[in-house]
Amino acid sequence: MNEHPQPEEVFDEYALGSLEGEDKQAFESHLRDCKTCARRLEEARARLALLSLAAPPITPPLRVREGLLAQVRAQSSGKVPKPAISRQPRRTLWLVPLLAAAAGALAITAVVLIRLNHRLSRQLAALEQKQAAMLAAQQEQQLQADKARRVLNVLTSPETVKVSLLPADAHPAPQGKAFYNSDKGLVFYAANLPPPPSGYTYQLWLVPLRGVPISAGVFRTDREGDGKVVLPPLPRGVPAKAFAVTIEPAGGRPQPTGKKVLIGAVS
Amino acid sequence: MPNAPHHTDRHPADFELIRRVANGDEAALTALYDRYAGVVYSVAHRVLKDEGAAEEVLQDVFYQLWCNASRYDAARGTMAGWLLVSARNRAIDLLRRRKPADTNSMEEPVPLAFNLESSVARTQLISRVKSALGILTPAQRQVLELTYFAGMTHGEIAEKTGEPLGTVKTRLRAALHTLRQVLAP
């Protein structure tokens, strides 16, 4: 057996974990055989443990207590084995190393499971927090969606009265709306068009992606300046680039020659 | 034992609580938690300077207590001592990104010479420890705190403070010597 380490500091430094290298090894090998020194080390450890009390006091958040209880309950309900190591009575000598190995493996498994459980329960807490945030966001979205639906209800309900407001003294501007489906056909409405000069008519044009404009027919306007072209004969499957309305001599022309009064590109 | 409090059913002793924890008594665990969570959290926070990490240490220390209570030997150590050492060591392990060391194990008794079961006793001991540290020179105190709360080796402290290694060792030993005098039970 080595000599007792004389300086009291060695016990303190070992307890602090700051003893290193040969000093540490020598101390540990002595400690294994010397109960007196083991007792002195315990005293040093207890004395230095008091230094923990010098930390500025802070109150822990309540969630840790809740987390601990959740973890304990998860373990108690059998989701995680308790890593208690009970001492097995000896049966046969040859079994001992086998049992020791098995116990070791079990202990390692248990420790791994505990750590995993610990980590998972922390992740669960984080997920729950995230879920709460998502729930809040979802509720917000729900509110937005409800509002959008109410807006749509107003806009699409048959009972809805549609009123356009314009400057009181302005002459309403001419406008047109084309609904075009290259397979199903064309529906066109125009509004606020002044009557064409005598001997002239309005003519609607489909401007294809490639090639020259195709006539979609001539139309007249009523007293309010409204006109329409509904399902005119058109070649099928022609992608449109734009629609336009021109003023043409009565009966129309195969290609536009007159002034463009309305034009709209397919967006 | 100095300041030995009067134990009642409402304020059971630590050893009674730990015996109940070993039998799977959740209420006993929360009683111990309510008694010591503050000091455990404070030391973990002092070491890690991070709330999340300190919370992790706090929960971990008490979970270890729950799992290993049956291996705890009340005749050899005190619950409070084990908690104080465990909190510090686990926090240092986390700080230094080490795996939790075996030194945290329940089998290493920490026979604290003081009773910390009542909040009055805790407050008294805290102020006693603080005045003990107040006796140290600022340089001694710095070396002691870097060792205890940052887990630094002598060499690391020398590098950090720019002092020679010998000076660091001398200061730490002087600080430890003083603590042995003033923190004797």
Boltz contact constraints between the chains, C-beta under 6 A:
constraints:
  - contact:
      token1: [A, 9]
      token2: [B, 173]
      max_distance: 6.0
  - contact:
      token1: [A, 9]
      token2: [B, 176]
      max_distance: 6.0
  - contact:
      token1: [A, 12]
      token2: [B, 176]
      max_distance: 6.0
  - contact:
      token1: [A, 16]
      token2: [B, 147]
      max_distance: 6.0
  - contact:
      token1: [A, 18]
      token2: [B, 147]
      max_distance: 6.0
  - contact:
      token1: [A, 18]
      token2: [B, 153]
      max_distance: 6.0
  - contact:
      token1: [A, 42]
      token2: [B, 109]
      max_distance: 6.0
  - contact:
      token1: [A, 42]
      token2: [B, 111]
      max_distance: 6.0
  - contact:
      token1: [A, 45]
      token2: [B, 110]
      max_distance: 6.0
  - contact:
      token1: [A, 46]
      token2: [B, 81]
      max_distance: 6.0
  - contact:
      token1: [A, 46]
      token2: [B, 110]
      max_distance: 6.0
  - contact:
      token1: [A, 46]
      token2: [B, 111]
      max_distance: 6.0
  - contact:
      token1: [A, 46]
      token2: [B, 112]
      max_distance: 6.0
  - contact:
      token1: [A, 47]
      token2: [B, 183]
      max_distance: 6.0
  - contact:
      token1: [A, 49]
      token2: [B, 81]
      max_distance: 6.0
  - contact:
      token1: [A, 49]
      token2: [B, 84]
      max_distance: 6.0
  - contact:
      token1: [A, 49]
      token2: [B, 85]
      max_distance: 6.0
  - contact:
      token1: [A, 49]
      token2: [B, 110]
      max_distance: 6.0
  - contact:
      token1: [A, 50]
      token2: [B, 129]
      max_distance: 6.0
  - contact:
      token1: [A, 50]
      token2: [B, 183]
      max_distance: 6.0
  - contact:
      token1: [A, 51]
      token2: [B, 148]
      max_distance: 6.0
  - contact:
      token1: [A, 52]
      token2: [B, 43]
      max_distance: 6.0
  - contact:
      token1: [A, 52]
      token2: [B, 84]
      max_distance: 6.0
  - contact:
      token1: [A, 52]
      token2: [B, 88]
      max_distance: 6.0
  - contact:
      token1: [A, 53]
      token2: [B, 126]
      max_distance: 6.0
  - contact:
      token1: [A, 53]
      token2: [B, 129]
      max_distance: 6.0
  - contact:
      token1: [A, 54]
      token2: [B, 129]
      max_distance: 6.0
  - contact:
      token1: [A, 54]
      token2: [B, 130]
      max_distance: 6.0
  - contact:
      token1: [A, 54]
      token2: [B, 133]
      max_distance: 6.0
  - contact:
      token1: [A, 55]
      token2: [B, 42]
      max_distance: 6.0
  - contact:
      token1: [A, 55]
      token2: [B, 43]
      max_distance: 6.0
  - contact:
      token1: [A, 55]
      token2: [B, 46]
      max_distance: 6.0
  - contact:
      token1: [A, 57]
      token2: [B, 42]
      max_distance: 6.0
  - contact:
      token1: [A, 58]
      token2: [B, 41]
      max_distance: 6.0
  - contact:
      token1: [A, 58]
      token2: [B, 42]
      max_distance: 6.0
  - contact:
      token1: [A, 58]
      token2: [B, 45]
      max_distance: 6.0
  - contact:
      token1: [A, 60]
      token2: [B, 37]
      max_distance: 6.0
  - contact:
      token1: [A, 60]
      token2: [B, 41]
      max_distance: 6.0
  - contact:
      token1: [A, 60]
      token2: [B, 58]
      max_distance: 6.0
  - contact:
      token1: [A, 64]
      token2: [B, 55]
      max_distance: 6.0
  - contact:
      token1: [A, 64]
      token2: [B, 58]
      max_distance: 6.0
  - contact:
      token1: [A, 64]
      token2: [B, 59]
      max_distance: 6.0
  - contact:
      token1: [A, 67]
      token2: [B, 59]
      max_distance: 6.0
  - contact:
      token1: [A, 68]
      token2: [B, 59]
      max_distance: 6.0
  - contact:
      token1: [A, 68]
      token2: [B, 62]
      max_distance: 6.0
  - contact:
      token1: [A, 71]
      token2: [B, 63]
      max_distance: 6.0
  - contact:
      token1: [A, 72]
      token2: [B, 66]
      max_distance: 6.0
  - contact:
      token1: [A, 82]
      token2: [B, 67]
      max_distance: 6.0
  - contact:
      token1: [A, 83]
      token2: [B, 67]
      max_distance: 6.0
  - contact:
      token1: [A, 84]
      token2: [B, 70]
      max_distance: 6.0
